[in-house]
Amino acid sequence: MSRRKNNVIIFTVIFTSIILVFSCKTTSLFDYKNPYPNMETVYYGDSHAYVFRNNASDKLLIILESIGWESTLGIQTNEGWPIVGVGGLLLPVLSDSHSIVILEKLKRQSGKNYYEDMEDRANYTAGNLIDCYVESINGYLAENTFSSVVIAGFSEGACLLPLVYERINDKDRVKALVSMGYGGFSMYESYNTWSLRQNTLPEEKMNFQYIMEIYKPGDDDYPDSYTEDVLGMTYRWFNSFIHIKPFEYYSNINIPVLFIHGEYDSNVPAESTAYIQENLPEKPFSYKYFPWEHAPKEKDDIIVFRKELVEWIMEIDKQPDL
């Protein structure tokens, strides 16, 4: 396989993965050897998801994970799991009170990396992810009954969250949404925000401007290569994500939504979430801004993130149905 590296700097600037790599000193946040105990895999058509069932609870959390070439669970080696998804961090603090479902990307398998897989590269698009997630959610909710269902999206998953919610069959069964590391801007608008900032580094501006030139609004003659990388992802991936504007979907959502954003996020600017806060003030939305970047990385910050998220979900669970 041959892939040409573009002459701009190769790094993901809009969706730095929330999948976190932990050193030994932070593995107390989860079980490094087995972060996903008692896992079931359920299949629906071309889609599947990982289920962590709590038979004593009628509450459910569904997770749409972030960007990456790995399984949404992370990476598994002979030694354990050096990389885990957000679900691996939330299981220790929510599995006693909730069943948890982590949605997998199209045809990926637990713990594996797909960067060199040509079929996966060809299929890794926003449209395929949405179809896959909706199929799994519809299938699982059709087979199970819960008093409270919360769907949480992280980074890439947060971008797609309102689009997925729009298409699921039983919206009235979903009590709330959680969006972390995204907001209302399209990716193109986020690039534009960064390109206009005086403190943006010249090499970063070059990257933003390069993508903005390719994907100008109104120009649908986009490159469709999945063998070439640009800014860490394929042109086909960018083609499918670049003009998705979550704000257009949140304007039609009337259930509680918690937005979490890092004040120093250098991938998706915090203005993306503030845009929703300023323009949809009548909605039952909540906003929390924290002094970290795209995702909490330090152990203390992750503990705060988990605490705030769990407390909010617990309060939502107590609320009567709308």
DAWO-V691669 format. One record per residue. PHI is phi as a letter, one per 20 degrees, with the letter a starting at -180 (999 if undefined). NEAR is the number of other C-alpha atoms within 12 Angstrom. Layout:
<<PHI;NEAR> <PHI;NEAR>>
This chain:
<<999;10> <c;10> <c;19> <e;18> <e;18> <f;20> <f;15> <e;22> <f;21> <e;22> <a;23> <e;30> <d;35> <d;43> <c;39> <g;29> <f;39> <e;43> <f;36> <d;36> <d;29> <d;28> <e;18> <g;17> <f;13> <d;21> <f;26> <f;20> <f;33> <b;34> <e;23> <g;30> <f;22> <b;28> <f;32> <c;37> <f;21> <l;16> <e;24> <d;20> <d;23> <d;25> <d;25> <c;26> <m;19> <e;21> <d;30> <b;34> <b;40> <d;40> <d;34> <c;35> <e;32> <d;24> <f;18> <e;13> <c;23> <d;22> <d;36> <c;43> <d;46> <d;48> <d;46> <d;49> <f;48> <e;43> <f;40> <q;39> <e;35> <e;35> <g;36> <f;47> <f;45> <o;42> <d;33> <d;26> <c;17> <f;11> <e;11> <q;21> <d;31> <f;28> <c;38> <c;42> <e;42> <g;45> <g;44> <f;44> <e;43> <e;39> <g;38> <f;29> <d;28> <c;30> <f;31> <f;20> <d;26> <c;32> <e;38> <c;46> <c;45> <d;47> <f;51> <e;47> <f;46> <g;37> <m;31> <e;33> <d;26> <g;30> <m;28> <d;26> <d;24> <c;26> <f;26> <e;20> <e;19> <f;19> <f;16> <f;29> <f;33> <f;27> <e;30> <f;39> <c;33> <f;31> <f;25> <f;27> <f;38> <f;36> <g;31> <f;34> <f;46> <f;40> <f;31> <f;38> <f;45> <g;32> <f;26> <f;36> <f;30> <f;18> <d;13> <c;22> <d;19> <c;29> <e;24> <b;35> <c;41> <d;43> <d;43> <d;47> <d;42> <c;44> <l;42> <g;47> <f;45> <f;46> <f;47> <e;52> <g;47> <f;42> <f;33> <f;40> <g;44> <g;27> <d;22> <f;27> <f;19> <d;20> <g;27> <f;21> <e;27> <e;38> <e;37> <a;42> <c;46> <c;46> <c;44> <c;50> <n;51> <b;54> <a;52> <d;40> <f;35> <f;36> <g;40> <f;35> <f;34> <f;36> <g;37> <f;32> <g;27> <f;33> <f;28> <e;18> <f;17> <f;11> <e;13> <f;22> <f;15> <g;17> <f;20> <f;29> <g;25> <g;24> <f;30> <g;38> <f;25> <f;24> <f;37> <f;29> <f;22> <f;23> <d;30> <f;22> <g;19> <n;11> <d;13> <d;15> <e;14> <e;24> <f;22> <c;25> <f;24> <d;31> <e;29> <d;28> <d;29> <b;32> <l;30> <n;31> <c;38> <e;39> <f;32> <f;30> <f;39> <g;38> <g;32> <e;33> <d;35> <g;38> <d;31> <f;32> <d;30> <g;35> <g;32> <f;23> <e;25> <f;40> <f;25> <d;17> <d;29> <c;24> <d;30> <g;31> <c;39> <d;41> <d;40> <c;45> <b;39> <f;35> <f;27> <d;19> <g;33> <d;32> <d;41> <d;43> <f;40> <f;37> <g;32> <f;42> <f;40> <g;29> <f;27> <f;33> <g;29> <f;18> <d;19> <c;24> <f;16> <e;17> <f;20> <e;24> <d;31> <d;31> <c;34> <c;28> <d;33> <c;25> <e;22> <c;27> <e;31> <f;37> <b;40> <f;35> <d;27> <f;21> <g;24> <f;17> <f;21> <f;30> <f;22> <f;24> <g;31> <f;29> <f;19> <f;25> <f;33> <f;29> <f;18> <f;29> <f;35> <f;25> <f;18> <f;33> <g;29> <f;17> <f;17> <f;11> <f;17> <f;17>>
